[in-house]
Amino acid sequence: MENQAKEIETVHLTGEFEDAFSAWDNPPGNEELDEQDLLYLLIDNDNDNLTPEQAQESISNLIGNTQSDLTPEQALEKDLATLRAKYSILIYGGRPLVCFRHPLLGLQFQKFEAFNKYHAHMFHMIEVIGKDGKRKEPRKVYSTSAFVEDKRTTRYENIVFDPTEKAAPTSWNLWTGFKVKPIEGNVDLFMKLIEALCDDDKECIEYLLNYLAHMVQKPWELPQKAIVMRGAQGIGKGTIMSTLGKLTDNFKHLSTADALTGNFNGHMVDAFIVFSDEAVHNGDKAAEGRMKAMITESTLTINAKGKDVISVRNYIRLFVASNEDWAVPVGEGDRRYFVLDCSPRYKGQVQPGEFFYEYNKWLENGGLEAIFYMLKNRDISEFNTRLSPKTAGRVQLLIKGLNPSLKFVYECLNGTIELDDSTQRFTEDGKIRWFRKSIYKAMLDWLPTQGIRDKPTADDFGKHINKALQFELDNPKWKTNWKTREDYFYEMPSRKVAMERFAQTVADAAPEVVFFAYTEQT
């Protein structure tokens, strides 16, 4: 390749040179038709019923005749125009790579060696002029070598993902924007779908519509909230995401947990709307951390297999659809998730005259443009993405993900675990006492019945129960003051008060949403 590069220095190319692409343009794509593209077009538009073999011969003759009419210098210039239209050169993790956007596979990166080998058939015998000004024998000039040295080739110093479209001209901005024109129209079918997904909860409907409008109007603001849709298959979760995916090319449809939170996430470098389709949380703590970071962190670490780790700005809108109970890891006090339990009213309605058939027909005939117009013009001046309704679905996921200590306390307060007199006693004024040694032993005995192997220490158990029930509110010196001759104890003003404190501190929700037995206490 060094010899090739030296040869290029002496090649004299003629003609007017156009400026390279700027970062304001979309990254180079497949504007030039190759031989395979021409073959498909000829077969598709053929009126003489050519066989594939005859079509191939016609294309070969066409290309051969075209090339034969060009001088080697002109043919090289034609190659360079083709390469510049598809490829650019990028510094990725400190290394120069050739990059392009594949229509199906997305962003692709090639080392120079692979790039040269793949295009090794693209060369021309170019007449060169020596230092003495005399013409010498023609030399083989590879088009890829000329492309690398061509001043018109687009070059980027780094990758960015910037919906503000204020990226520097030297940066490859992977944000492609929205590809739909807003046209005012009827959106009744879309509203019916939203209502079904929210199970007709007006507060949830308003939040979801505002969230989608925020996505369209302020794509540069990270919402720090993920949308979780729970329910059976075929009720509209995939339909709403298919609709949103038509708005932008920065859409990712992921069907496995590993694709969402695995070690290698190069495919997420240009992600804006991410649809995790039935990718159930598997309890992996490392994956849980990556998922939380994806929702709330301002930067996203990209680890593409075989390439250096880089960071890009994070603007992801994460949508999760699942028919499983444990869709996402909602932890204590976690406010990252807006969880919807969707109505199955439209399940299986795909025949003519039924909901999904009519929805899809409407969507293809101006519906998508009407949705975009509605979202683009919706008033969200008072909307805060982080203040979502506190749904029962979120609480259910939170309870499933509680640590063993809090899960045990929850079951005790809810009445699903009965404690004997050696563990629980009532005072004359109605207060509840749990003796520390006995309640801790009861918890250890309960863990195996739930298949829980993690055994918290007595000290950890005490810290968790105090955090949930806020003993300091009743006695600042409870650790030493709450004792009898038999044992130290934990004390609660009443079961009702304990439920209220637990619901507030652990679930950040109303007690009647957290405890089904709460209404019995009132």
PLY file of the C-alpha trace (Angstrom):
ply
format ascii 1.0
element vertex 522
property float x
property float y
property float z
element edge 521
property int vertex1
property int vertex2
end_header
0.00 0.00 0.00
2.91 2.37 0.59
3.95 1.90 -3.04
0.40 2.62 -4.13
0.36 5.81 -2.09
3.64 6.99 -3.65
2.24 6.37 -7.10
-0.82 8.45 -6.37
1.28 11.50 -5.61
2.33 11.79 -9.24
-1.09 11.21 -10.83
-2.53 14.28 -12.57
-6.34 14.41 -12.33
-8.31 16.97 -14.27
-11.79 18.47 -13.91
-13.66 20.65 -11.46
-13.53 19.43 -7.86
-16.59 19.75 -5.65
-16.37 20.36 -1.92
-16.55 17.41 0.47
-19.72 16.63 2.37
-20.22 18.63 5.53
-21.38 17.30 8.88
-24.74 18.93 8.19
-25.42 16.32 5.52
-26.48 12.78 6.23
-23.49 10.43 6.31
-22.74 9.08 2.83
-25.12 6.35 1.73
-25.73 4.17 -1.31
-26.51 6.89 -3.83
-24.61 5.14 -6.65
-26.25 2.07 -8.23
-23.91 -0.89 -8.45
-24.16 -3.78 -10.88
-26.50 -5.78 -8.63
-28.85 -2.80 -8.25
-28.99 -2.36 -12.03
-29.73 -6.06 -12.46
-32.72 -5.90 -10.10
-34.03 -2.76 -11.82
-33.72 -4.31 -15.28
-35.60 -7.46 -14.25
-38.31 -5.55 -12.36
-38.99 -3.17 -15.28
-38.49 -5.61 -18.15
-41.13 -5.87 -20.85
-39.31 -8.55 -22.87
-39.35 -11.18 -20.09
-35.58 -11.46 -19.86
-34.15 -14.31 -17.86
-31.74 -13.36 -15.02
-28.87 -14.64 -17.22
-29.91 -12.43 -20.13
-30.34 -9.46 -17.84
-26.86 -10.03 -16.41
-25.39 -10.08 -19.92
-27.16 -6.82 -20.76
-25.82 -5.15 -17.65
-22.30 -6.41 -18.30
-22.42 -5.05 -21.84
-23.77 -1.73 -20.58
-21.04 -1.37 -17.96
-18.36 -2.55 -20.36
-19.39 -0.08 -23.04
-19.55 2.75 -20.54
-16.09 2.05 -19.16
-14.59 1.64 -22.62
-15.69 5.15 -23.52
-13.70 6.64 -20.64
-10.00 7.37 -20.42
-8.24 5.75 -17.43
-8.15 9.14 -15.73
-11.88 9.62 -16.26
-12.63 6.09 -15.05
-10.61 6.72 -11.90
-12.46 9.98 -11.32
-15.77 8.10 -11.72
-14.64 5.57 -9.11
-13.68 8.34 -6.72
-17.09 9.97 -7.08
-18.74 6.62 -6.32
-16.55 6.01 -3.26
-17.03 9.53 -1.92
-20.80 9.17 -2.24
-20.81 6.04 -0.08
-17.83 6.25 2.26
-16.11 8.72 4.54
-13.08 8.54 6.84
-13.57 8.75 10.59
-11.35 8.84 13.67
-12.96 6.23 15.95
-11.34 5.69 19.34
-8.15 7.32 18.09
-7.94 5.18 14.95
-8.83 6.11 11.36
-11.53 3.91 9.83
-13.63 3.94 6.69
-17.30 4.31 7.59
-20.63 4.11 5.81
-24.30 3.55 6.56
-25.73 0.24 5.30
-29.48 0.39 4.50
-30.17 -2.76 6.53
-27.25 -3.21 8.92
-26.89 0.43 9.91
-23.51 1.98 10.70
-20.54 0.02 9.40
-16.83 0.53 9.97
-13.91 -0.96 8.04
-10.19 -0.97 8.57
-8.21 0.36 5.61
-6.81 -3.10 4.86
-10.29 -4.63 4.54
-11.51 -1.64 2.55
-8.63 -1.97 0.09
-9.01 -5.73 -0.31
-12.75 -5.52 -0.89
-12.25 -2.96 -3.67
-9.02 -4.45 -5.03
-10.68 -4.88 -8.44
-11.02 -1.11 -8.75
-7.75 -0.01 -10.34
-6.65 1.79 -13.47
-3.46 2.00 -15.51
-2.67 5.69 -15.22
0.05 7.45 -17.14
2.38 9.23 -14.71
4.85 12.04 -15.14
8.28 11.82 -13.57
10.19 14.57 -11.82
11.98 15.30 -15.07
8.64 16.06 -16.73
8.79 13.05 -19.03
5.95 10.57 -19.35
6.61 7.10 -18.00
5.00 3.72 -18.41
1.42 3.57 -17.02
1.18 2.33 -13.45
-1.58 0.53 -11.61
-3.46 3.01 -9.41
-5.97 1.62 -6.91
-9.13 3.68 -6.54
-9.19 3.18 -2.77
-5.70 4.63 -2.39
-6.70 7.64 -4.43
-9.87 7.94 -2.33
-7.87 8.07 0.92
-5.62 10.81 -0.46
-8.42 12.72 -2.19
-8.93 16.13 -0.55
-12.61 15.96 -1.45
-13.17 12.85 0.68
-15.32 13.54 3.72
-13.38 13.30 6.98
-14.69 13.35 10.54
-12.68 13.74 13.73
-15.26 12.02 15.93
-18.79 10.64 16.26
-21.54 12.63 17.97
-25.25 12.17 18.46
-26.74 15.65 18.61
-30.47 16.34 18.03
-29.77 20.08 18.39
-28.00 19.82 15.01
-25.27 22.12 16.30
-22.48 19.61 15.84
-19.14 20.87 14.55
-18.53 20.37 10.80
-15.71 18.00 11.71
-18.07 15.68 13.63
-20.20 12.92 12.15
-23.64 13.62 13.62
-25.61 10.36 13.73
-28.89 12.12 14.45
-30.98 11.84 11.26
-34.00 13.78 12.50
-37.66 13.08 11.84
-38.61 11.93 8.35
-42.34 12.74 8.43
-44.04 15.99 7.47
-46.63 17.28 9.95
-50.05 17.46 8.29
-53.14 18.19 10.32
-55.70 15.40 10.26
-57.95 13.06 12.20
-56.19 11.10 14.96
-59.18 9.30 16.50
-57.76 5.82 15.91
-54.43 6.79 17.45
-56.24 8.16 20.50
-58.20 4.92 20.84
-54.92 2.99 20.82
-53.43 5.30 23.49
-56.56 4.92 25.64
-56.35 1.13 25.43
-52.66 1.09 26.33
-53.45 3.27 29.37
-56.56 1.22 30.26
-58.62 4.45 30.08
-56.78 6.09 32.99
-57.05 9.81 32.14
-53.94 10.78 34.09
-51.90 8.10 32.31
-53.30 9.10 28.91
-52.24 12.71 29.45
-48.77 11.72 30.58
-48.16 9.34 27.67
-49.32 11.90 25.08
-47.16 14.59 26.67
-44.18 12.22 26.77
-44.54 11.50 23.04
-44.97 15.20 22.28
-41.83 15.96 24.31
-39.98 13.37 22.22
-40.96 15.21 19.04
-40.64 18.80 20.26
-37.57 18.50 22.49
-35.49 15.55 21.28
-32.38 17.13 22.82
-33.78 16.77 26.38
-33.26 13.40 28.05
-36.63 12.45 29.65
-35.00 10.29 32.36
-38.10 8.11 32.29
-38.83 4.81 30.53
-42.27 3.66 29.40
-43.18 0.08 30.38
-46.21 -1.59 28.77
-47.44 -4.82 30.37
-50.05 -7.08 28.86
-50.75 -10.01 26.56
-49.41 -10.16 23.04
-51.50 -8.72 20.24
-53.09 -5.87 22.20
-51.28 -2.92 20.61
-47.85 -2.62 22.26
-46.06 -3.51 19.04
-48.41 -1.35 16.98
-47.65 1.84 18.89
-43.92 1.15 18.61
-44.14 0.37 14.90
-45.88 3.73 14.51
-43.17 5.61 16.43
-40.45 3.77 14.52
-41.75 5.24 11.27
-40.99 8.75 12.52
-37.19 8.44 12.53
-34.32 6.23 11.38
-32.83 6.54 14.89
-35.13 3.72 16.04
-33.98 0.40 17.51
-36.18 -2.69 17.88
-34.50 -5.11 20.31
-35.88 -8.54 21.12
-33.34 -9.86 23.64
-32.12 -8.65 27.00
-28.54 -9.00 25.79
-29.18 -6.63 22.88
-30.47 -4.07 25.37
-27.96 -4.38 28.21
-25.23 -6.75 26.97
-21.52 -6.03 27.06
-21.38 -5.09 23.37
-23.71 -2.27 22.39
-22.27 -0.78 19.22
-25.74 -0.81 17.66
-26.88 1.75 20.26
-24.51 4.51 19.10
-27.26 6.23 17.08
-30.26 5.18 19.22
-33.05 7.65 19.98
-36.23 5.56 20.30
-35.44 2.11 21.72
-38.10 -0.61 21.81
-37.26 -3.55 24.08
-39.75 -6.14 22.84
-40.39 -8.93 25.38
-36.76 -8.66 26.55
-37.45 -9.77 30.13
-35.18 -8.67 32.97
-33.15 -11.66 34.15
-31.94 -10.32 37.50
-28.40 -9.53 36.31
-27.20 -6.66 38.51
-24.65 -5.44 35.96
-27.32 -5.37 33.26
-29.66 -3.60 35.66
-27.05 -0.88 36.17
-26.57 -0.42 32.42
-30.32 -0.14 31.93
-30.64 2.52 34.62
-27.74 4.46 33.10
-29.42 4.32 29.71
-32.48 6.02 31.19
-30.87 8.71 33.34
-27.21 9.30 32.44
-26.31 12.16 30.09
-23.69 10.11 28.23
-23.79 6.59 26.84
-20.71 4.37 26.79
-20.45 2.51 23.48
-18.50 -0.73 23.38
-18.58 -2.05 19.82
-17.03 -5.50 19.50
-13.45 -5.27 18.30
-13.31 -1.48 18.62
-12.27 1.03 21.24
-14.82 2.23 23.78
-16.25 5.69 23.07
-18.88 7.93 24.64
-21.76 9.77 22.98
-24.47 12.02 24.35
-27.53 10.09 25.49
-31.03 11.08 24.38
-32.69 7.65 24.50
-36.42 7.20 24.90
-36.76 3.63 26.18
-40.00 1.71 25.70
-40.38 -1.78 27.19
-43.16 -4.20 26.23
-43.67 -7.44 28.14
-46.28 -10.01 29.03
-44.18 -11.10 31.99
-44.73 -9.98 35.58
-41.10 -8.93 36.05
-40.57 -6.68 33.03
-38.02 -4.24 34.49
-36.02 -3.99 37.74
-37.87 -1.33 39.75
-35.88 -0.77 42.94
-36.69 0.93 46.22
-37.59 4.57 45.55
-36.90 4.09 41.83
-38.76 6.67 39.74
-37.29 5.78 36.35
-40.27 3.79 35.09
-43.81 4.69 34.06
-45.61 1.34 34.07
-48.85 0.73 32.19
-51.11 -2.30 32.48
-52.68 -2.33 29.04
-56.25 -3.23 28.17
-56.74 -6.32 25.93
-59.88 -4.87 24.30
-58.41 -4.94 20.78
-56.57 -8.26 21.07
-56.59 -10.17 17.81
-58.63 -7.59 15.88
-56.75 -7.80 12.59
-59.50 -8.64 10.09
-61.12 -6.08 7.73
-63.42 -3.83 9.70
-61.62 -4.60 12.98
-59.43 -2.20 14.93
-55.86 -3.02 13.90
-56.78 -3.54 10.25
-58.46 -0.13 10.13
-55.65 1.49 12.14
-52.92 0.29 9.78
-54.92 1.33 6.71
-55.45 4.78 8.23
-51.78 5.06 9.19
-50.67 4.48 5.60
-53.10 7.08 4.28
-52.13 10.21 6.16
-52.44 8.91 9.71
-48.72 9.06 10.45
-48.48 12.66 9.30
-51.54 13.55 11.41
-49.98 11.94 14.50
-46.76 13.88 13.95
-48.69 17.13 13.54
-50.66 16.51 16.73
-47.53 15.71 18.77
-45.58 18.61 17.28
-48.30 21.11 18.21
-49.40 19.75 21.59
-48.90 22.19 24.48
-46.27 20.76 26.85
-45.17 24.03 28.43
-46.06 22.74 31.92
-44.95 19.15 31.37
-42.22 17.52 33.46
-41.16 14.11 32.12
-40.00 12.94 35.55
-43.37 13.46 37.25
-45.29 10.43 36.02
-48.45 8.94 37.56
-47.76 6.44 40.36
-49.40 3.39 38.86
-50.21 0.09 40.51
-48.16 -1.67 37.85
-45.00 0.11 38.92
-45.66 -0.77 42.57
-46.11 -4.44 41.68
-42.77 -4.50 39.90
-41.16 -2.70 42.83
-42.50 -5.23 45.36
-41.15 -8.10 43.25
-37.71 -6.50 43.26
-37.44 -5.65 46.96
-34.47 -6.92 48.93
-35.26 -9.90 51.23
-35.57 -7.77 54.38
-38.10 -5.33 52.93
-39.99 -8.09 51.11
-40.45 -9.89 54.44
-41.62 -6.72 56.21
-44.05 -6.05 53.36
-45.58 -9.52 53.63
-45.88 -9.18 57.42
-47.68 -5.84 57.16
-49.91 -7.13 54.38
-50.95 -10.09 56.53
-49.61 -12.84 54.28
-47.13 -13.90 56.99
-48.53 -14.69 60.42
-46.25 -14.03 63.39
-46.66 -15.93 66.66
-46.83 -14.37 70.13
-43.12 -14.86 70.73
-42.43 -12.55 67.79
-45.27 -10.03 67.75
-47.18 -8.49 70.66
-49.62 -5.61 71.12
-49.36 -3.03 73.88
-52.35 -1.78 75.87
-52.50 1.40 73.75
-52.55 -0.60 70.49
-48.93 -0.35 69.45
-47.24 -3.29 67.72
-43.94 -4.73 68.91
-41.68 -7.05 66.95
-38.96 -8.63 69.07
-35.69 -8.28 67.24
-34.20 -11.75 67.64
-37.50 -13.49 66.98
-38.47 -11.41 63.95
-35.01 -11.89 62.44
-35.26 -15.68 62.94
-38.74 -15.67 61.41
-37.31 -13.90 58.38
-34.49 -16.46 58.03
-37.03 -19.31 58.23
-39.18 -17.63 55.57
-36.41 -17.09 53.00
-36.08 -20.76 51.85
-39.84 -20.98 51.28
-39.45 -18.22 48.68
-36.35 -19.68 47.07
-34.25 -16.76 48.34
-30.62 -17.64 49.07
-29.41 -14.19 50.05
-29.46 -13.98 53.87
-29.08 -10.47 55.27
-27.32 -10.03 58.59
-29.30 -8.97 61.66
-27.67 -5.55 61.42
-28.67 -5.14 57.76
-32.20 -6.28 58.56
-32.42 -3.64 61.29
-31.19 -0.88 58.98
-33.71 -1.79 56.27
-36.69 -2.01 58.62
-35.80 1.30 60.28
-35.47 3.02 56.90
-38.88 1.74 55.83
-40.80 2.37 59.07
-38.93 5.47 60.33
-38.61 4.56 64.02
-36.90 7.90 64.77
-40.26 9.63 64.36
-41.51 7.77 67.44
-38.35 7.62 69.53
-35.00 9.14 68.46
-33.22 6.74 70.85
-35.18 3.66 69.83
-32.07 1.51 69.40
-31.39 1.54 73.15
-34.76 2.50 74.65
-36.93 -0.13 73.04
-36.23 -3.16 75.19
-37.70 -5.49 77.79
-36.10 -8.01 80.08
-36.45 -10.55 77.30
-35.17 -8.73 74.24
-34.91 -5.50 72.31
-37.87 -4.77 70.04
-39.12 -2.66 67.12
-42.30 -0.69 67.77
-44.95 0.76 65.44
-47.82 3.12 66.42
-50.20 0.87 64.46
-50.31 -1.39 61.45
-52.03 1.40 59.49
-49.27 3.92 60.24
-46.61 1.32 59.42
-48.24 0.69 56.02
-48.36 4.42 55.28
-44.70 4.92 56.14
-43.61 1.89 54.14
-45.63 3.01 51.11
-44.14 6.50 51.23
-40.49 5.69 51.90
-40.14 2.50 49.86
-42.67 2.78 47.03
-43.34 6.52 46.85
-47.01 5.66 46.38
-50.33 5.75 48.19
-50.72 2.97 50.80
-53.93 1.65 49.23
-51.95 1.04 46.02
-49.16 -0.78 47.86
-51.18 -2.85 50.38
-54.39 -4.59 49.41
-55.15 -4.95 53.14
-54.79 -1.21 53.84
-58.50 -0.42 53.47
-59.24 -2.92 56.24
-57.17 -0.79 58.62
-59.25 2.34 58.02
0 1
1 2
2 3
3 4
4 5
5 6
6 7
7 8
8 9
9 10
10 11
11 12
12 13
13 14
14 15
15 16
16 17
17 18
18 19
19 20
20 21
21 22
22 23
23 24
24 25
25 26
26 27
27 28
28 29
29 30
30 31
31 32
32 33
33 34
34 35
35 36
36 37
37 38
38 39
39 40
40 41
41 42
42 43
43 44
44 45
45 46
46 47
47 48
48 49
49 50
50 51
51 52
52 53
53 54
54 55
55 56
56 57
57 58
58 59
59 60
60 61
61 62
62 63
63 64
64 65
65 66
66 67
67 68
68 69
69 70
70 71
71 72
72 73
73 74
74 75
75 76
76 77
77 78
78 79
79 80
80 81
81 82
82 83
83 84
84 85
85 86
86 87
87 88
88 89
89 90
90 91
91 92
92 93
93 94
94 95
95 96
96 97
97 98
98 99
99 100
100 101
101 102
102 103
103 104
104 105
105 106
106 107
107 108
108 109
109 110
110 111
111 112
112 113
113 114
114 115
115 116
116 117
117 118
118 119
119 120
120 121
121 122
122 123
123 124
124 125
125 126
126 127
127 128
128 129
129 130
130 131
131 132
132 133
133 134
134 135
135 136
136 137
137 138
138 139
139 140
140 141
141 142
142 143
143 144
144 145
145 146
146 147
147 148
148 149
149 150
150 151
151 152
152 153
153 154
154 155
155 156
156 157
157 158
158 159
159 160
160 161
161 162
162 163
163 164
164 165
165 166
166 167
167 168
168 169
169 170
170 171
171 172
172 173
173 174
174 175
175 176
176 177
177 178
178 179
179 180
180 181
181 182
182 183
183 184
184 185
185 186
186 187
187 188
188 189
189 190
190 191
191 192
192 193
193 194
194 195
195 196
196 197
197 198
198 199
199 200
200 201
201 202
202 203
203 204
204 205
205 206
206 207
207 208
208 209
209 210
210 211
211 212
212 213
213 214
214 215
215 216
216 217
217 218
218 219
219 220
220 221
221 222
222 223
223 224
224 225
225 226
226 227
227 228
228 229
229 230
230 231
231 232
232 233
233 234
234 235
235 236
236 237
237 238
238 239
239 240
240 241
241 242
242 243
243 244
244 245
245 246
246 247
247 248
248 249
249 250
250 251
251 252
252 253
253 254
254 255
255 256
256 257
257 258
258 259
259 260
260 261
261 262
262 263
263 264
264 265
265 266
266 267
267 268
268 269
269 270
270 271
271 272
272 273
273 274
274 275
275 276
276 277
277 278
278 279
279 280
280 281
281 282
282 283
283 284
284 285
285 286
286 287
287 288
288 289
289 290
290 291
291 292
292 293
293 294
294 295
295 296
296 297
297 298
298 299
299 300
300 301
301 302
302 303
303 304
304 305
305 306
306 307
307 308
308 309
309 310
310 311
311 312
312 313
313 314
314 315
315 316
316 317
317 318
318 319
319 320
320 321
321 322
322 323
323 324
324 325
325 326
326 327
327 328
328 329
329 330
330 331
331 332
332 333
333 334
334 335
335 336
336 337
337 338
338 339
339 340
340 341
341 342
342 343
343 344
344 345
345 346
346 347
347 348
348 349
349 350
350 351
351 352
352 353
353 354
354 355
355 356
356 357
357 358
358 359
359 360
360 361
361 362
362 363
363 364
364 365
365 366
366 367
367 368
368 369
369 370
370 371
371 372
372 373
373 374
374 375
375 376
376 377
377 378
378 379
379 380
380 381
381 382
382 383
383 384
384 385
385 386
386 387
387 388
388 389
389 390
390 391
391 392
392 393
393 394
394 395
395 396
396 397
397 398
398 399
399 400
400 401
401 402
402 403
403 404
404 405
405 406
406 407
407 408
408 409
409 410
410 411
411 412
412 413
413 414
414 415
415 416
416 417
417 418
418 419
419 420
420 421
421 422
422 423
423 424
424 425
425 426
426 427
427 428
428 429
429 430
430 431
431 432
432 433
433 434
434 435
435 436
436 437
437 438
438 439
439 440
440 441
441 442
442 443
443 444
444 445
445 446
446 447
447 448
448 449
449 450
450 451
451 452
452 453
453 454
454 455
455 456
456 457
457 458
458 459
459 460
460 461
461 462
462 463
463 464
464 465
465 466
466 467
467 468
468 469
469 470
470 471
471 472
472 473
473 474
474 475
475 476
476 477
477 478
478 479
479 480
480 481
481 482
482 483
483 484
484 485
485 486
486 487
487 488
488 489
489 490
490 491
491 492
492 493
493 494
494 495
495 496
496 497
497 498
498 499
499 500
500 501
501 502
502 503
503 504
504 505
505 506
506 507
507 508
508 509
509 510
510 511
511 512
512 513
513 514
514 515
515 516
516 517
517 518
518 519
519 520
520 521
